[in-house]
Amino acid sequence: MMKNLKGLALAGLTASSALFATSALAAEPVEIEYWQYFFDARVTAMEQLIEGFEAENPDITVKMTHFPYADYRTKVAAAIPAGEGPDVVQLFYGWLNDYIAAGLIQPLPVDTFAPSDIDRDFFPMVQAMKKDGAYYALPTAVRSLALFYNQRLFDEAGIEAPPANLDELVEIAQKLTKRDGAGNITQVGITTGMTAQDHHWFREVLVRQFGGTPYDEDYKVVGYNSEAGAAALKFYTDLEKEYGVTASGFMDEPQAAFKAGRAGMHIDGSFRIGSLNAIRGLKWGVAELPTAVDGTKSNYSSYWVNAVTSKAEGEKYEAALKFMSYITSDDAMQIWLDVVGELPAKPSVGMTEANANDPVFGPFIKGLAYARTTIFANESSQRQVLVDMVARTDLEGQSVAESLAIAAEAEQKILDTYYSK
Amino acid sequence: MALYRNLSIRQKQIVWAWTFLAVPVVFYVVIRFYPTGTAIMISFQEWNLLGARTWTGFDNYIKLWNDPVFWKVFRNTFAYLLIGTPLSLVLSFLIAYHLDQVRFMHGFMRMLYFLPFMTSAVAMAWVWRWFYQAVPIGLFNNILAGFGIAQIEFLNSTTNALPAVLAPAVWAGLGFQVIIFMAGIRAIPTSYYEAARIDGVGWWTILTQITLPLLRPTIVFIVVFSSIGFLRIFDHVFNMTTNNPGGPLNATKPMVLMIYDTAFNSFDMGYAAAQTVVLFTILLCVSLIQLRLLRST
């Protein structure tokens, strides 16, 4: 026993001295840290990207750390000012202003990340990441909205194609709605719920399709308190009130109703694809969002971006920039699409023959070409305003115009408070 | 060391007592008092968690005073307290009073009542959330529909939602209160009851003249305990309304949820801290008033 231990200790010593010897010989590698929030597929995809990056740049190693989403922002905020934490960080596009104001991230140098090149190469909504002539952050992948439909229910009702415009949407939804003897709805034609993705559909799609603009150019002034906005809200609330093709809160959550096969159509983001794939026996298809009756198209896109933090200096800064260009390259975007199912941020990858005609990803990718990104001051509060707007018409019997005016005022107040800082 | 050696045994005991006491004292200072002090300080500042903190004086409190949502939430919080506490007090006493007289399967019955208290509030809230759904999935509405009765909007209603959220919270707390009440009932000396029976007194007189007066400390304890619980209600509300926390239209939002929302969705730490200070003050006042009642016995 004693002898064994001695042997083990000796072996350990030799091994460690060998280790020291080799590391002294090789050039000192630069280690940079990358942070993102924990989501299984994203972590797997990033591991693949890091592997590829390290193979290309043997003198750089990348250490990835991930946290539960709930702690993410707090950890980043505490770590960077303390000189700890990531050199390259992932953040939600809506947080950009806060991060810049707090000095947590630095602009990408214009010589390697020329704004004109990025303007040309990326989908247009990425321009929201440009401030004072320089980009601060870039996405690997983006998300957009599309219409999911239940193929089995479509076949059953004899519907051949998903709706192309809003009139057809109502018509088809009516055919798909079922009620029991007492008139209780048991299957909805289309799901609704401002708490899910519908607030994006309303803001960036419906308001524009009815001829309005949801905000001014900088997203600092609310613009939907108009005739167009009222028409859009009337259309939305009429789905339940007038046409009776939906019920808000039906089966608790819109996506739950769709997954259970109790909803004919469902508007949701590309991030839903993965969880729908996991439902056995559900036969579904994807179509582009219905256009306005006059053919106006619109879509909403959101994304997570990567940025170089203010902590990265010297050779770590150089390494961080290399890593940034690697994870925003065409190859990285294809990996992200294949592994995570999120859409490429560049037309050069997204609009390839294979991707754009993919039956599942295709409609989302096509939507990107005309998608807009809302610049939120506080997404959850601004969403709450729209949730309450619909709730007032639904629960308190308030008129569409009145409720819309209150919502516009409340949202304007949020924007004013935020931008006056 | 010499200093210690010269102490008397009594003094040494005191030194050791303090040494051991120091551990929880330090723990409390670091874990409780320091953050409390910081929270009070932050309530006079503006801070979004990312940038620097700036002093703003009483701005957060003025904003709170003028915030209609705060007053709505304030009313909700007291609705939880004023409906929840008496309701759970009466229910738990009735159950304990009758359970005390049951001999058959007494232990099993007691366990049944105690079970909800041991269940995770999150799991319970989600099960009740399912109960409350509309047709075709909700349990209650399916039963109603089965009898041809119109559905009731439990959660999607500005009037029904608060009682609907409160019900499982009351139910969950019952088990504990029943046990405390039963212990209180058992602690009353049987000689009082024997004397009463010899005098030929009815059950109503026994209840109001013997049982209830002697249960006063138990009742005060349960009132204080459940009041604090209802003033701090959060998990039931949050889990039953996750899609629209505290909704619809803030109908179910309690103060703790507003604090959470302000701090971790709006990242307005100063404003959230000001709300915390107000909640702290309310809790302190309610507890002090109730303890004063206890002392008067």
Interface residues (C-beta under 8 A of the other chain):
Chain A: A70 R73 T74 A77 D98 Y99 A101 A102 G103 L104 D180 A182 N184 I185 T186 G193 T195 A196 A247 S248 G249 F250 M251 D252 E253 R262 N378 S380 S381 Q384 V387 D388 A391 R392 L395 E396
Chain B: N48 L49 L50 G51 R129 W130 Q133 A134 V135 P136 I137 A145 G148 A150 Q151 L155 N156 S157 T158 N243 N244 G247 P248 L249 D261 F264 N265 S266 F267
